[in-house]
Amino acid sequence: MSELDIVEKIRRLGKRGPRITLGIGDDCAIYRPRPNDELLFTADQSIEGVHFLPDQSPSIIGHNALARSLSDIAAMGGKPRFCLVSLATPPERGAKFIDAFYRGLITLARRTKTVLAGGDLARSDKIYCDVMVCGSTTRGQALRRSGARAGDLLYVSGRLGKPWGGRIEPRLELGRALRGRATSCMDLSDGLSLDLHRLCLASAVAAVVDRVPIMPRATLDRALHGGEDYELLFTLPPRKSPPRGTTLIGAIVKGRAGAVQFQGQPLVPRGYDHFVS
């Protein structure tokens, strides 16, 4: 099967949205936003041996490749619009792997109304994927990491310590519900200890954590420092009621920017970092 054949097959699998005036098959996709929209762009990589193992289901690899980028859109309170997907595979993987990968990805794309608008295909010695997503939100309503203030309460959207390699479910609906309510927000992709440290640095505040909701059979260490949870970490003023299903874990306080305490002890930010061995 040639690259042209694969691209045509992917084009038939996807569906062009009403605001994509030019989609799969040309050098660029063309998107016309609404006048009051604020566009959000993000990109995330999925690399064999780093984000998934070679024997993982191709459909889950495809699902998660898109879900990682959609989680960034959720953290900004955005609505996904379209995605561009670049995939490189070893020759021995063949068309069967590519078909299953894109079916997993497109199933999530359809559910979240994310149009697959284009991308690239190549050969490599291992599986590599990069997914760029464009999302949008009302002007001035995008959630940021930098808005937390002393006195805000700290929440997470679900239990932490998920097993590595599981199916990622981006919290898009919750992210949109937090617009105009949350003072800061980010997704937990590298572990609570590291990501909360990053949020506190961005907001020039400190935090105290009293409790952590933990997945069944997960350890506290995994819940604090493991990656791949893809829940939302957010702050609300005390007067704001939290969305249903979220958990209060602590508070934002005055102190050294980035400092975090867990149950009265300093919490070292040692979540997943690609460049620290």
PLY file of the C-alpha trace (Angstrom):
ply
format ascii 1.0
element vertex 277
property float x
property float y
property float z
element edge 276
property int vertex1
property int vertex2
end_header
0.00 0.00 0.00
1.46 3.38 -1.02
1.47 6.54 1.09
-1.10 8.03 -1.28
-3.36 5.00 -0.73
-3.03 5.34 3.06
-3.77 9.08 2.98
-6.87 8.47 0.85
-8.06 5.78 3.24
-7.58 8.13 6.22
-9.38 10.90 4.34
-12.38 8.60 3.82
-12.38 7.62 7.51
-12.47 11.23 8.66
-15.22 13.80 8.24
-14.60 17.42 7.36
-16.17 19.92 9.73
-18.18 22.92 8.56
-15.38 25.41 9.34
-12.59 23.37 7.74
-12.69 24.85 4.24
-9.75 22.72 3.06
-8.89 19.43 4.73
-6.83 16.29 4.16
-4.93 16.11 0.87
-3.34 19.56 0.45
-0.26 21.15 2.07
-2.25 22.85 4.83
-5.68 22.73 6.40
-7.66 25.96 6.33
-9.82 26.89 9.33
-12.06 29.94 9.66
-12.75 30.80 13.33
-15.70 32.70 14.64
-15.07 36.42 15.23
-15.17 36.13 19.05
-13.20 32.88 19.32
-9.78 32.59 20.90
-7.82 29.82 19.19
-5.81 27.29 21.25
-3.03 25.22 19.71
-1.17 22.34 21.35
1.04 19.44 20.26
2.03 16.25 22.06
4.31 13.41 21.07
3.78 9.67 21.58
7.00 7.66 21.36
7.43 3.90 21.56
9.24 2.96 24.76
8.55 6.38 26.32
4.76 6.76 26.24
3.74 3.20 25.37
5.18 -0.29 24.95
5.52 -2.01 21.55
2.94 -4.69 22.41
0.20 -2.22 23.36
-2.98 -2.27 21.32
-2.63 -0.02 18.22
-6.12 1.38 18.77
-5.25 2.46 22.33
-1.97 3.98 21.09
-3.99 6.02 18.59
-6.65 6.95 21.14
-4.04 8.12 23.66
-2.00 10.01 21.07
-4.99 12.30 20.50
-6.14 12.23 24.14
-2.85 13.73 25.38
-3.35 16.83 23.24
-7.06 17.02 24.03
-6.18 17.03 27.73
-4.22 20.25 27.14
-7.28 21.78 25.49
-9.39 20.67 28.47
-6.93 22.30 30.88
-7.44 25.63 29.08
-11.23 25.30 29.17
-11.34 24.96 25.40
-13.41 23.18 22.81
-11.41 21.08 20.32
-11.80 22.02 16.66
-9.38 19.98 14.57
-6.16 17.97 14.77
-3.12 17.29 12.58
-1.53 13.85 13.08
2.01 12.85 12.06
2.81 9.13 12.35
6.04 7.22 11.69
6.10 3.41 11.83
8.64 0.61 11.20
8.15 -1.29 7.91
7.18 -4.50 9.73
4.17 -2.85 11.34
2.36 -2.53 8.01
-1.08 -1.31 7.03
-2.87 -3.37 9.71
-1.21 -1.40 12.51
-1.87 1.94 10.77
-5.55 1.10 10.24
-6.04 0.14 13.90
-4.10 3.20 15.11
-6.27 5.60 13.12
-9.50 3.82 14.01
-8.70 4.28 17.70
-7.78 7.91 17.15
-10.79 8.70 14.97
-13.23 7.07 17.41
-12.12 9.56 20.06
-12.02 12.39 17.50
-15.64 11.80 16.56
-16.76 11.56 20.19
-15.08 14.87 21.02
-16.01 16.55 17.72
-12.35 16.95 16.76
-11.93 16.96 12.99
-8.93 15.07 11.61
-7.74 17.69 9.10
-4.37 16.33 7.94
-0.86 15.35 8.98
2.08 13.32 7.71
3.25 9.70 7.34
6.80 8.37 7.40
8.98 5.31 8.07
11.04 4.98 11.24
12.84 2.36 13.30
10.12 2.66 15.98
6.62 4.09 16.31
6.49 7.85 16.68
3.45 10.11 16.60
2.90 13.84 16.99
-0.61 15.26 17.35
-1.36 18.96 17.04
-4.82 20.08 18.15
-6.48 23.42 17.56
-9.15 24.37 20.05
-11.04 27.54 20.88
-12.68 29.36 23.73
-14.42 32.68 24.20
-11.98 35.55 24.20
-10.54 36.18 27.63
-11.97 32.94 29.08
-9.02 30.56 28.60
-7.88 28.96 31.85
-4.23 29.44 32.79
-1.72 28.14 35.31
-0.88 31.62 36.50
-4.07 32.75 38.25
-3.95 30.95 41.62
-3.97 33.20 44.68
-3.38 32.63 48.39
-6.65 31.46 49.95
-7.83 29.54 46.87
-8.78 25.91 47.40
-7.04 23.17 45.43
-8.92 20.37 43.64
-8.34 17.39 41.34
-10.90 15.91 38.97
-10.37 12.23 39.84
-8.30 9.57 41.53
-4.55 9.55 40.93
-2.00 6.80 40.39
-3.47 5.29 37.22
-1.50 2.37 35.74
0.87 3.32 32.94
-0.43 2.54 29.46
-4.15 2.73 30.24
-6.75 4.55 28.18
-6.64 8.33 28.69
-9.93 10.22 28.98
-9.50 14.01 28.55
-11.70 16.07 30.89
-13.07 18.39 28.22
-16.53 18.91 29.69
-15.11 19.73 33.12
-12.58 22.15 31.65
-15.34 24.11 29.95
-17.40 24.08 33.16
-14.47 25.70 35.02
-14.36 28.76 32.74
-15.22 31.86 34.73
-14.95 29.87 37.99
-11.43 28.48 38.35
-8.56 30.86 39.03
-6.00 28.41 37.57
-5.96 25.01 35.91
-3.60 22.47 34.31
-3.65 18.78 33.45
-1.72 16.18 35.44
0.52 14.46 32.92
3.81 14.28 34.84
2.67 13.63 38.40
0.96 15.71 41.09
4.15 16.72 42.89
5.82 18.10 39.75
2.75 19.59 38.10
1.54 21.33 41.26
5.05 22.73 41.67
4.79 24.11 38.11
1.36 25.66 38.78
2.67 27.33 41.94
5.71 28.68 40.10
3.49 30.13 37.36
1.23 31.76 39.96
4.08 32.82 42.30
2.47 31.03 45.26
2.95 27.97 47.49
0.53 25.13 48.29
-0.38 22.70 51.04
-1.83 19.29 50.22
-3.79 17.45 52.91
-5.01 14.38 51.07
-4.80 12.65 47.70
-7.54 10.49 46.14
-5.81 7.26 45.09
-6.78 4.68 42.47
-7.51 1.16 43.77
-4.29 -0.88 44.06
-2.15 2.23 43.48
0.46 3.36 45.98
0.66 6.80 47.54
4.06 7.26 45.87
2.50 6.52 42.48
-0.37 8.95 43.14
2.02 11.73 44.15
4.80 11.26 41.63
3.60 9.05 38.77
2.63 10.44 35.38
-0.17 9.69 32.93
-3.13 10.56 35.19
-4.47 13.27 32.86
-6.86 14.58 35.49
-7.35 18.32 35.92
-5.67 20.16 38.79
-7.43 23.46 39.50
-8.04 26.18 42.06
-11.26 27.87 43.13
-11.94 30.80 45.43
-13.46 29.56 48.72
-16.87 31.01 47.83
-17.11 28.96 44.63
-18.70 25.51 44.83
-16.67 22.77 43.07
-18.09 20.74 40.18
-19.57 17.39 41.15
-17.10 14.51 41.25
-14.03 16.63 42.01
-11.97 16.30 45.19
-10.62 18.98 47.52
-6.98 18.17 48.25
-5.55 21.34 49.80
-5.11 25.07 49.45
-2.96 27.78 47.96
-0.94 29.75 50.51
1.60 32.55 50.64
5.19 31.36 50.54
8.14 30.66 48.32
6.95 30.31 44.72
6.70 26.61 43.83
6.96 25.28 47.38
4.52 22.46 48.22
3.88 20.70 51.52
2.09 17.36 51.88
0.66 16.58 55.31
3.04 19.03 56.93
6.22 17.91 55.15
7.95 19.39 52.04
6.86 17.59 48.88
9.76 17.20 46.46
8.71 17.74 42.81
9.93 14.42 41.42
7.30 13.48 38.85
8.19 12.41 35.30
10.73 14.61 33.51
11.95 13.58 30.03
15.35 15.15 30.57
16.17 14.05 34.12
17.47 10.48 34.51
0 1
1 2
2 3
3 4
4 5
5 6
6 7
7 8
8 9
9 10
10 11
11 12
12 13
13 14
14 15
15 16
16 17
17 18
18 19
19 20
20 21
21 22
22 23
23 24
24 25
25 26
26 27
27 28
28 29
29 30
30 31
31 32
32 33
33 34
34 35
35 36
36 37
37 38
38 39
39 40
40 41
41 42
42 43
43 44
44 45
45 46
46 47
47 48
48 49
49 50
50 51
51 52
52 53
53 54
54 55
55 56
56 57
57 58
58 59
59 60
60 61
61 62
62 63
63 64
64 65
65 66
66 67
67 68
68 69
69 70
70 71
71 72
72 73
73 74
74 75
75 76
76 77
77 78
78 79
79 80
80 81
81 82
82 83
83 84
84 85
85 86
86 87
87 88
88 89
89 90
90 91
91 92
92 93
93 94
94 95
95 96
96 97
97 98
98 99
99 100
100 101
101 102
102 103
103 104
104 105
105 106
106 107
107 108
108 109
109 110
110 111
111 112
112 113
113 114
114 115
115 116
116 117
117 118
118 119
119 120
120 121
121 122
122 123
123 124
124 125
125 126
126 127
127 128
128 129
129 130
130 131
131 132
132 133
133 134
134 135
135 136
136 137
137 138
138 139
139 140
140 141
141 142
142 143
143 144
144 145
145 146
146 147
147 148
148 149
149 150
150 151
151 152
152 153
153 154
154 155
155 156
156 157
157 158
158 159
159 160
160 161
161 162
162 163
163 164
164 165
165 166
166 167
167 168
168 169
169 170
170 171
171 172
172 173
173 174
174 175
175 176
176 177
177 178
178 179
179 180
180 181
181 182
182 183
183 184
184 185
185 186
186 187
187 188
188 189
189 190
190 191
191 192
192 193
193 194
194 195
195 196
196 197
197 198
198 199
199 200
200 201
201 202
202 203
203 204
204 205
205 206
206 207
207 208
208 209
209 210
210 211
211 212
212 213
213 214
214 215
215 216
216 217
217 218
218 219
219 220
220 221
221 222
222 223
223 224
224 225
225 226
226 227
227 228
228 229
229 230
230 231
231 232
232 233
233 234
234 235
235 236
236 237
237 238
238 239
239 240
240 241
241 242
242 243
243 244
244 245
245 246
246 247
247 248
248 249
249 250
250 251
251 252
252 253
253 254
254 255
255 256
256 257
257 258
258 259
259 260
260 261
261 262
262 263
263 264
264 265
265 266
266 267
267 268
268 269
269 270
270 271
271 272
272 273
273 274
274 275
275 276
